[in-house]
């Protein structure tokens, strides 16, 4: 117990005087973590960033350290007794500040902290991908819905999901007015020299987790290969090539170097995304910024990317076999109509360049943390 109490005291002493307290679960490689890192970059003084869960890798740790006062509290967040001590200690430190700002995302520890915070503490959170599952942060945070000064979502669909959730649970509609839209940002090159590939270049970028449904992608590739459709595929993520035994795709593993990943996008034509749950995945924005055409399931805020001009192509079904069938049909069509493919690629590039700039993102979050609620975008 003495060791644990000393750790709590150590965490307490690590806190700086910025008055800003951010709570994120991880710093490993992932779309959500990229957004969290971009949020940290918006601060002019390093905020306190608490990492509440065990990350799968240290790849992003140096970047989180560069842009925040990084405090890893995971060793004590899993044990009930010491977890309570830690919550009380952090709450006491935050309550001591005159004008503290507390912000969190996807962290149960963060939501458990909120009831301990005094009324002068300004609180906001971010939702990437809305879920109606009972154990989700959206449900878990319902008892403290009235304490949020702002809730940030990525688009109108998620705001409507929250409005329905609040209505179903008898939460006053006035709290829906505190839900604001801030779009993610993505690096967009000023200009691109896109190679004209003779063979269709497909890319799949994801972590190996159930909601990404990689098995659907692998089945699409298998059938393309079986039908003799000429293509090459690059698979980026923590996938085991030996176990999968797919010899018609190149496995890169996780790519931590930005320039290397950008080069993969630059040389790709089509991105496949088959997830059953997403918000607005960074992989889609990154692909579009490099003139890669996404073929995706129509989930979360992804449908918002489908503008009047031909660009991103969506599968309206979520049922696996229907997704496979629709995406195979789309790929075959694009393979035979390369001019349409080029037009859609360019339109994707212009969509993200006009709507997902770093300037808009930075301005919106700086206003948020200065307690100037952003206008819905």
PLY file of the C-alpha trace (Angstrom):
ply
format ascii 1.0
element vertex 377
property float x
property float y
property float z
element edge 376
property int vertex1
property int vertex2
end_header
0.00 0.00 0.00
2.88 2.36 0.78
4.21 1.92 -2.76
0.81 2.80 -4.25
0.38 5.87 -2.04
3.85 7.06 -3.03
2.84 6.67 -6.69
-0.28 8.77 -6.11
1.83 11.44 -4.43
4.24 11.32 -7.37
1.40 11.81 -9.88
0.07 14.71 -7.79
3.45 16.43 -7.85
3.78 15.97 -11.63
0.82 18.25 -12.34
1.79 21.64 -13.78
0.05 24.99 -13.26
-1.47 25.37 -16.75
-4.98 24.82 -15.38
-5.76 22.43 -18.26
-6.40 18.75 -17.57
-6.93 16.27 -20.41
-7.77 12.58 -19.96
-7.16 10.10 -22.78
-6.98 6.30 -22.56
-3.96 5.63 -24.80
-1.06 7.07 -26.77
-0.51 4.10 -29.11
-0.96 4.34 -32.89
-4.58 4.90 -33.91
-6.96 7.37 -35.49
-8.38 8.59 -32.17
-4.88 9.01 -30.77
-3.90 11.10 -33.81
-6.84 13.42 -33.08
-5.93 13.61 -29.39
-2.36 14.51 -30.27
-3.63 17.22 -32.64
-5.75 18.61 -29.80
-2.69 18.77 -27.55
-0.87 20.70 -30.27
-3.46 23.51 -30.08
-2.30 24.56 -26.60
0.31 27.29 -26.31
1.29 26.07 -22.82
1.65 22.34 -22.26
-1.55 20.97 -20.70
-1.61 18.12 -18.22
-2.39 14.95 -20.16
-3.37 11.91 -18.10
-3.14 8.52 -19.83
-5.56 6.23 -17.99
-5.15 2.86 -19.73
-2.30 0.61 -20.88
-1.19 1.51 -24.41
-0.35 -1.28 -26.85
2.88 0.39 -27.95
5.11 3.37 -27.15
5.21 4.61 -30.74
3.36 7.87 -30.06
4.67 8.44 -26.54
7.45 10.88 -27.56
4.93 13.05 -29.46
2.53 13.12 -26.51
5.45 14.09 -24.27
6.45 16.85 -26.67
3.06 18.54 -26.63
1.88 17.88 -23.07
2.89 17.30 -19.50
2.35 13.56 -19.84
1.25 11.72 -16.68
0.71 7.97 -16.99
-1.60 6.86 -14.19
-2.55 3.45 -15.59
-0.74 1.42 -12.89
-3.36 2.56 -10.36
-6.53 2.93 -12.42
-7.31 -0.80 -12.47
-7.31 -1.49 -8.71
-10.48 -0.33 -6.97
-9.00 0.77 -3.64
-6.08 2.77 -5.04
-8.18 4.02 -7.94
-10.44 5.83 -5.44
-7.44 7.42 -3.75
-6.15 8.55 -7.12
-9.51 10.01 -8.20
-9.78 11.98 -4.95
-6.21 13.22 -5.24
-6.61 14.45 -8.84
-10.02 16.01 -8.07
-8.54 17.87 -5.10
-5.77 19.26 -7.32
-8.22 20.38 -10.03
-10.68 21.91 -7.54
-7.85 23.95 -6.07
-7.41 25.88 -9.35
-9.37 29.08 -9.97
-10.48 28.43 -13.56
-9.66 24.83 -14.47
-10.58 23.22 -17.78
-11.11 19.45 -17.85
-11.47 17.55 -21.12
-11.66 13.85 -21.84
-12.42 11.17 -24.40
-13.09 7.42 -24.19
-11.85 7.23 -20.59
-14.07 5.73 -17.90
-11.68 7.14 -15.29
-12.46 10.64 -16.62
-16.22 10.10 -16.25
-15.73 8.75 -12.70
-13.81 11.91 -11.85
-16.57 14.33 -12.88
-18.87 13.89 -9.81
-15.92 14.87 -7.59
-15.32 18.17 -9.39
-16.72 21.42 -8.00
-19.13 23.65 -9.90
-16.44 26.15 -11.00
-14.63 23.43 -13.01
-15.34 23.73 -16.76
-15.85 20.28 -18.31
-16.04 19.04 -21.91
-15.60 15.76 -23.75
-15.21 14.39 -27.27
-17.08 11.51 -28.91
-15.46 9.90 -31.94
-17.91 7.10 -32.74
-21.33 6.93 -31.11
-22.38 3.57 -29.68
-25.67 2.44 -28.18
-24.01 -0.40 -26.27
-24.74 -0.29 -22.54
-21.05 -0.23 -21.55
-20.14 2.63 -23.94
-18.94 6.05 -22.71
-22.14 7.55 -24.13
-24.28 5.51 -21.72
-21.78 5.56 -18.87
-21.68 9.37 -18.90
-25.48 9.85 -18.74
-25.54 10.45 -14.95
-23.21 13.45 -15.41
-24.72 14.80 -18.65
-25.78 18.00 -16.87
-22.18 18.74 -15.84
-20.82 19.11 -19.35
-20.33 22.70 -20.41
-19.69 21.35 -23.91
-19.70 18.02 -25.69
-17.81 17.79 -28.96
-18.89 15.52 -31.81
-17.64 15.15 -35.37
-20.87 15.76 -37.26
-24.64 16.18 -37.26
-25.37 12.44 -37.15
-23.68 12.01 -33.76
-25.38 15.13 -32.40
-28.75 13.63 -33.37
-27.76 10.32 -31.74
-27.07 12.16 -28.49
-30.35 14.07 -28.73
-32.23 10.77 -29.06
-30.27 9.21 -26.19
-31.05 12.16 -23.92
-34.72 12.03 -24.86
-34.94 8.28 -24.21
-33.45 8.76 -20.72
-35.44 11.84 -19.71
-32.55 14.29 -19.87
-33.62 17.89 -20.47
-33.27 18.91 -24.12
-31.43 22.09 -23.06
-28.33 19.95 -22.58
-28.47 18.95 -26.24
-27.73 22.60 -27.03
-24.32 22.14 -25.41
-23.33 19.59 -28.06
-21.06 21.19 -30.66
-19.49 20.01 -33.90
-15.75 20.33 -34.50
-14.48 18.50 -37.55
-11.19 16.66 -37.43
-8.22 17.99 -39.34
-5.81 16.30 -41.69
-2.56 17.22 -43.40
-3.30 18.01 -47.05
-0.35 18.46 -49.44
-0.54 21.68 -51.47
0.03 19.69 -54.63
0.36 16.04 -55.63
1.99 14.15 -58.48
-0.18 11.04 -58.50
1.19 8.07 -60.47
-1.15 6.55 -63.07
-1.03 2.91 -62.08
-1.55 0.29 -64.77
-2.85 -2.16 -62.18
-5.40 -1.06 -59.56
-3.65 -0.38 -56.27
-5.82 -1.13 -53.21
-4.91 -0.18 -49.64
-6.38 -1.27 -46.30
-5.21 0.59 -43.17
-6.54 -0.50 -39.78
-5.77 -2.08 -36.46
-6.67 -5.73 -36.10
-9.88 -5.37 -34.09
-13.39 -6.83 -34.54
-15.22 -3.60 -35.41
-12.91 -3.04 -38.40
-14.02 -6.41 -39.85
-10.78 -7.14 -41.75
-12.14 -10.56 -42.71
-14.48 -8.80 -45.15
-11.53 -7.11 -46.85
-9.63 -10.39 -47.08
-12.66 -12.09 -48.65
-12.99 -9.27 -51.21
-9.33 -9.70 -52.13
-9.72 -13.47 -52.36
-12.63 -13.19 -54.78
-10.89 -10.55 -56.89
-7.91 -12.86 -57.17
-10.15 -15.83 -57.93
-11.89 -13.87 -60.72
-8.56 -12.87 -62.29
-9.07 -9.12 -61.71
-5.64 -7.45 -61.88
-4.84 -5.64 -58.60
-2.21 -5.18 -55.94
-3.06 -4.61 -52.28
-1.10 -3.11 -49.41
-2.30 -3.99 -45.90
-1.14 -1.65 -43.13
-1.66 -2.66 -39.50
-0.96 -5.33 -36.92
-1.93 -8.28 -39.12
-0.06 -11.61 -39.22
0.67 -12.48 -42.85
1.75 -16.05 -42.03
-1.50 -16.89 -40.25
-3.63 -15.26 -42.93
-1.75 -16.95 -45.79
-2.63 -14.26 -48.33
0.05 -14.23 -51.00
-1.56 -11.61 -53.25
-1.17 -8.74 -50.78
1.77 -6.91 -49.25
1.76 -6.66 -45.45
3.69 -3.72 -44.00
2.81 -4.07 -40.31
2.16 -0.84 -38.41
3.72 2.23 -40.03
4.83 4.85 -37.53
6.71 7.10 -39.95
4.36 9.71 -41.45
6.33 10.12 -44.67
6.29 6.37 -45.26
2.52 6.17 -44.75
1.96 9.19 -46.99
3.97 7.44 -49.70
1.72 4.39 -49.39
-1.33 6.59 -49.90
0.30 8.46 -52.79
0.83 5.21 -54.67
-2.64 3.81 -53.93
-5.85 4.21 -55.93
-8.57 2.86 -53.67
-9.00 2.52 -49.89
-11.29 -0.17 -48.44
-13.06 0.45 -45.14
-15.53 -2.22 -43.96
-16.11 -1.22 -40.32
-19.42 -1.74 -38.57
-18.82 1.25 -36.25
-16.84 4.46 -36.80
-17.07 8.18 -36.17
-15.06 9.90 -38.86
-11.93 7.74 -39.23
-8.66 9.55 -39.82
-7.64 6.89 -42.33
-10.37 8.09 -44.71
-9.33 11.74 -44.42
-5.65 10.84 -44.85
-6.43 8.76 -47.93
-8.59 11.46 -49.52
-5.87 14.05 -48.85
-3.62 11.94 -51.12
-6.22 11.43 -53.86
-7.14 7.93 -52.78
-10.79 7.02 -53.35
-12.44 5.42 -50.28
-14.97 2.64 -50.74
-16.61 2.43 -47.34
-19.57 1.33 -45.29
-22.00 4.21 -44.64
-21.52 4.61 -40.88
-20.98 7.44 -38.43
-20.11 10.73 -40.08
-18.65 9.10 -43.22
-21.81 9.80 -45.23
-21.15 13.53 -44.73
-18.13 13.17 -47.03
-20.36 12.23 -49.94
-20.83 15.57 -51.68
-22.76 16.43 -54.85
-19.71 15.87 -57.05
-18.69 12.21 -57.49
-16.16 11.18 -54.87
-16.28 8.67 -52.02
-18.41 5.57 -52.72
-20.49 3.99 -49.96
-21.97 0.56 -49.36
-25.40 1.19 -47.88
-25.58 -2.28 -46.32
-23.71 -3.42 -43.21
-24.44 -7.13 -43.70
-21.09 -8.79 -44.52
-22.06 -10.67 -47.67
-23.89 -7.62 -49.07
-20.85 -5.42 -48.35
-18.61 -7.91 -50.15
-20.94 -8.06 -53.14
-21.35 -4.27 -53.40
-17.65 -3.52 -53.04
-16.66 -6.17 -55.57
-19.08 -4.60 -58.05
-17.65 -1.12 -57.39
-14.03 -2.27 -57.77
-14.75 -4.09 -61.03
-16.48 -0.97 -62.38
-13.60 1.34 -61.42
-11.06 -1.07 -62.88
-12.84 -0.77 -66.22
-13.45 3.00 -65.94
-10.14 4.57 -64.93
-11.22 8.06 -66.04
-14.07 8.01 -63.48
-11.61 6.82 -60.85
-9.32 9.84 -61.51
-12.23 12.29 -61.30
-13.42 10.83 -58.01
-9.87 10.89 -56.59
-9.47 14.60 -57.35
-12.87 15.44 -55.89
-11.94 13.60 -52.67
-8.79 15.71 -52.41
-10.70 18.99 -52.82
-13.34 17.93 -50.25
-10.83 17.49 -47.42
-8.74 20.49 -48.47
-11.78 22.77 -48.20
-13.40 21.33 -45.07
-10.82 19.67 -42.81
-8.02 22.17 -42.48
-5.67 22.41 -39.50
-6.42 26.14 -39.23
-10.16 25.56 -38.62
-9.46 22.74 -36.19
-6.93 24.73 -34.16
-9.13 27.83 -34.02
-12.17 25.81 -32.88
-10.34 24.00 -30.08
-8.57 27.13 -28.86
-11.94 28.85 -28.58
-13.34 25.81 -26.80
-10.59 25.75 -24.19
-11.01 29.49 -23.69
-14.65 28.66 -22.92
-15.96 30.28 -26.09
-18.35 27.61 -27.34
-17.74 26.90 -31.05
-20.50 27.40 -33.55
-21.69 24.17 -35.14
-19.82 23.69 -38.39
0 1
1 2
2 3
3 4
4 5
5 6
6 7
7 8
8 9
9 10
10 11
11 12
12 13
13 14
14 15
15 16
16 17
17 18
18 19
19 20
20 21
21 22
22 23
23 24
24 25
25 26
26 27
27 28
28 29
29 30
30 31
31 32
32 33
33 34
34 35
35 36
36 37
37 38
38 39
39 40
40 41
41 42
42 43
43 44
44 45
45 46
46 47
47 48
48 49
49 50
50 51
51 52
52 53
53 54
54 55
55 56
56 57
57 58
58 59
59 60
60 61
61 62
62 63
63 64
64 65
65 66
66 67
67 68
68 69
69 70
70 71
71 72
72 73
73 74
74 75
75 76
76 77
77 78
78 79
79 80
80 81
81 82
82 83
83 84
84 85
85 86
86 87
87 88
88 89
89 90
90 91
91 92
92 93
93 94
94 95
95 96
96 97
97 98
98 99
99 100
100 101
101 102
102 103
103 104
104 105
105 106
106 107
107 108
108 109
109 110
110 111
111 112
112 113
113 114
114 115
115 116
116 117
117 118
118 119
119 120
120 121
121 122
122 123
123 124
124 125
125 126
126 127
127 128
128 129
129 130
130 131
131 132
132 133
133 134
134 135
135 136
136 137
137 138
138 139
139 140
140 141
141 142
142 143
143 144
144 145
145 146
146 147
147 148
148 149
149 150
150 151
151 152
152 153
153 154
154 155
155 156
156 157
157 158
158 159
159 160
160 161
161 162
162 163
163 164
164 165
165 166
166 167
167 168
168 169
169 170
170 171
171 172
172 173
173 174
174 175
175 176
176 177
177 178
178 179
179 180
180 181
181 182
182 183
183 184
184 185
185 186
186 187
187 188
188 189
189 190
190 191
191 192
192 193
193 194
194 195
195 196
196 197
197 198
198 199
199 200
200 201
201 202
202 203
203 204
204 205
205 206
206 207
207 208
208 209
209 210
210 211
211 212
212 213
213 214
214 215
215 216
216 217
217 218
218 219
219 220
220 221
221 222
222 223
223 224
224 225
225 226
226 227
227 228
228 229
229 230
230 231
231 232
232 233
233 234
234 235
235 236
236 237
237 238
238 239
239 240
240 241
241 242
242 243
243 244
244 245
245 246
246 247
247 248
248 249
249 250
250 251
251 252
252 253
253 254
254 255
255 256
256 257
257 258
258 259
259 260
260 261
261 262
262 263
263 264
264 265
265 266
266 267
267 268
268 269
269 270
270 271
271 272
272 273
273 274
274 275
275 276
276 277
277 278
278 279
279 280
280 281
281 282
282 283
283 284
284 285
285 286
286 287
287 288
288 289
289 290
290 291
291 292
292 293
293 294
294 295
295 296
296 297
297 298
298 299
299 300
300 301
301 302
302 303
303 304
304 305
305 306
306 307
307 308
308 309
309 310
310 311
311 312
312 313
313 314
314 315
315 316
316 317
317 318
318 319
319 320
320 321
321 322
322 323
323 324
324 325
325 326
326 327
327 328
328 329
329 330
330 331
331 332
332 333
333 334
334 335
335 336
336 337
337 338
338 339
339 340
340 341
341 342
342 343
343 344
344 345
345 346
346 347
347 348
348 349
349 350
350 351
351 352
352 353
353 354
354 355
355 356
356 357
357 358
358 359
359 360
360 361
361 362
362 363
363 364
364 365
365 366
366 367
367 368
368 369
369 370
370 371
371 372
372 373
373 374
374 375
375 376
